[in-house]
Amino acid sequence: MKKYKNLLLALFVALASGCSDMLDIKPTSFISDEAIWEDKVLIDKFVANTYGSMLCGFNRCTAGFGQNWSMSWAGNMDSATDDFASVSDSPIYTQLNKDAITAQSCPFVSEIWIQEYLVIRKCNTIIERVAGVDDKVLTAKEKLRIDAEARFLRAFCYFDLGRTFGKAPLIFKAQNLEEDLLVAPSSFAEIVEFVKDECDLYADNLPLTYPEEEAGHATKGAFLALKSRALLYLASPLNSEDDARKWDDAAVAAQAVMDLHVYELYKVGETPYRSMEFDKTAANKEVIFERRFSFPEAPHNIHMMWSLDAEDAGSWNGLYPTQNLVDAYETIDGKLIDDPTNTMYDAQDPYSNRDARFYQSIIYNGSTWETYLMSMVTNTVDPSKNGSCKPRLGKARCGYGPKKFIEELDPSTNIYGGYAQSNNWPYFRYAEVLLNYAEAKNESLSVPDESVYNAVNEVRARSNQPNLPTGLSKEEMRKRIKNERRVELLLEEHRFYDLRRWKDGNVLAEPIMGMNIYNNNITLKYEISKVEDRVFTGEHYYLPIPLSEQEKNPLLKE
């Protein structure tokens, strides 16, 4: 099977290595070649190559670094949360979800360390060289901007290393073999301080916006959004005791992004939450920074990897939304389904009257997907439905399919090399900033103030969810904000890190539930049952640094 998958993806990988504009990931042969820094075109290509080398939830090699056949095969980081189950032979399932990860046992995680430092080295090269470029090649303003772009990308990568491993060496030059390569790791707090200082010093050298032909480059807003996220993580229980000052710093940082008045929630069309995922035009003012893709030069292929198709047309369906996730969606009156006063939720009609984001994110029994009326009946294939997907290992395992981020294609589309998706990956969007502000401000106060309600309600209003009830306590608001992040930021690799920074290990240890639907030829009976057990001991809020890296640098050992 694995060999078959390798062959299937060979054409896709070759396609994905192509390049154009911001997606140019063909490296110049020698980064030290003086010719690069004497030619604006070559400099631009080197910068584009650095952007094009970044990891995201669409292009992780889930079988390990360099295993390109597995690009997002079993999902992204959120597959290791209660939102999703993954295929049973993936490292996410066998190591992360069983809390069996060790320094030598999870190739999916080792890619993070390796790839982030590859990007950091490129950033260090840019920072070292761009200031010395002749003024005839780059203007002084262009040099300052490119330097700031590299500093943003470097800070972004260091923060990603910090939130994943809890520590990482801060390296500020492109090292060669003659130098001391044994750099001691900095703590998470030191990494966040570095991110903050870099933002404060260099964000103003970046523009607020770019012309369309330069879209995708880092902006001032992107740097400020990174600072907002970093300070939020630093204030969180994993990294700090309850410190109102740190929470207030995080709230101020999020407010700084809001005060730019550049970004707004996307509200175009009848289903703006879903439409936003595919709008790559200037009309999409919600996205602050993204990993850009294009077809055919540099696509990704999550449709083949994640999608649920009705007739085994080729999608691998490696990502399974869980009942745990589905239960997080409120009813349209704004109540959680476990609220005893909720009269709109019916366990035998569970998909009626739910938050609009549910319908835009999840394929469920009775929904329509790619022209098929989908059936998830457990005990039989329903002949009255033309999209029968009897839940099983390898197919709608929990009774649902993923819809968010996945294009709804004509069933005849060739996804084996003929077509792959090219929607962009959102690293930062305005909805996150609003929720960052709400969380940080709530934690800095004894009771939530109006600004906390306003930020959360602004996000909810886009999906026509009613305002939160007034008079919530700090703890009640915390619960609602956590749930709002879960639903709004689904599959954007926030929940993996959110549950850890909140120290909500009990959630990671909860069993994964699925929906069984039984047809007795008269009515359907809906019954929730356990799909798999999860393990979380509390030892891996931060993940272990790969053993291969510890052997290269003994200072990384515990």
Stockholm file with secondary structure:
# STOCKHOLM 1.0

chainA/1-558         MKKYKNLLLALFVALASGCSDMLDIKPTSFISDEAIWEDKVLIDKFVANTYGSMLCGFNRCTAGFGQNWSMSWAGNMDSATDDFASVSDSPIYTQLNKDAITAQSCPFVSEIWIQEYLVIRKCNTIIERVAGVDDKVLTAKEKLRIDAEARFLRAFCYFDLGRTFGKAPLIFKAQNLEEDLLVAPSSFAEIVEFVKDECDLYADNLPLTYPEEEAGHATKGAFLALKSRALLYLASPLNSEDDARKWDDAAVAAQAVMDLHVYELYKVGETPYRSMEFDKTAANKEVIFERRFSFPEAPHNIHMMWSLDAEDAGSWNGLYPTQNLVDAYETIDGKLIDDPTNTMYDAQDPYSNRDARFYQSIIYNGSTWETYLMSMVTNTVDPSKNGSCKPRLGKARCGYGPKKFIEELDPSTNIYGGYAQSNNWPYFRYAEVLLNYAEAKNESLSVPDESVYNAVNEVRARSNQPNLPTGLSKEEMRKRIKNERRVELLLEEHRFYDLRRWKDGNVLAEPIMGMNIYNNNITLKYEISKVEDRVFTGEHYYLPIPLSEQEKNPLLKE
#=GR chainA/1-558 SS CHHHHHHHHHHHHHHHTCCCGGGCCCCCSCTTCGGGGGCHHHHHHHHHHHHTTCCCTTTCBTTCTTCGGGBTTTCCGGGGSTTEEECTTSHIIIIITTTCCCTTTCHHHHHHHHHHHHHHHHHHHHHHHHTTSCTTTSCHHHHHHHHHHHHHHHHHHHHHHHHHHSEECCCCSCCCTTSCCCCCCEEHHHHHHHHHHHHHHHGGGSCSCCCGGGTTSCCHHHHHHHHHHHHHHHHSTTTCSSCHHHHHHHHHHHHHHHTTCCCCCCCCSSSHHHHTTTCCSTTCCSEEEEECCBTTTBCCCHHHHHCCCTTCCSCCCCEEECHHHHTTSCBTTSCCTTCTTCCSCCTTSTTSSBCHHHHTTEECTTCEETTEEEECCSSSCCTTCSEECCCBTTBSTTSCEECTTCCCCCTTCCTTTTCCCCCCEEEEEHHHHHHHHHHHHHHHSSSCCHHHHHHHHHHHHHTTCCCCCTTCCHHHHHHHHHHHHHHHTTTTTCHHHHHHHTTCHHHHTSCEEEEEEEECSSCEEEEEEEEECCCCCSTTSSCCCCHHHHHHCGGGCC
#=GC SS_cons         CHHHHHHHHHHHHHHHTCCCGGGCCCCCSCTTCGGGGGCHHHHHHHHHHHHTTCCCTTTCBTTCTTCGGGBTTTCCGGGGSTTEEECTTSHIIIIITTTCCCTTTCHHHHHHHHHHHHHHHHHHHHHHHHTTSCTTTSCHHHHHHHHHHHHHHHHHHHHHHHHHHSEECCCCSCCCTTSCCCCCCEEHHHHHHHHHHHHHHHGGGSCSCCCGGGTTSCCHHHHHHHHHHHHHHHHSTTTCSSCHHHHHHHHHHHHHHHTTCCCCCCCCSSSHHHHTTTCCSTTCCSEEEEECCBTTTBCCCHHHHHCCCTTCCSCCCCEEECHHHHTTSCBTTSCCTTCTTCCSCCTTSTTSSBCHHHHTTEECTTCEETTEEEECCSSSCCTTCSEECCCBTTBSTTSCEECTTCCCCCTTCCTTTTCCCCCCEEEEEHHHHHHHHHHHHHHHSSSCCHHHHHHHHHHHHHTTCCCCCTTCCHHHHHHHHHHHHHHHTTTTTCHHHHHHHTTCHHHHTSCEEEEEEEECSSCEEEEEEEEECCCCCSTTSSCCCCHHHHHHCGGGCC
//
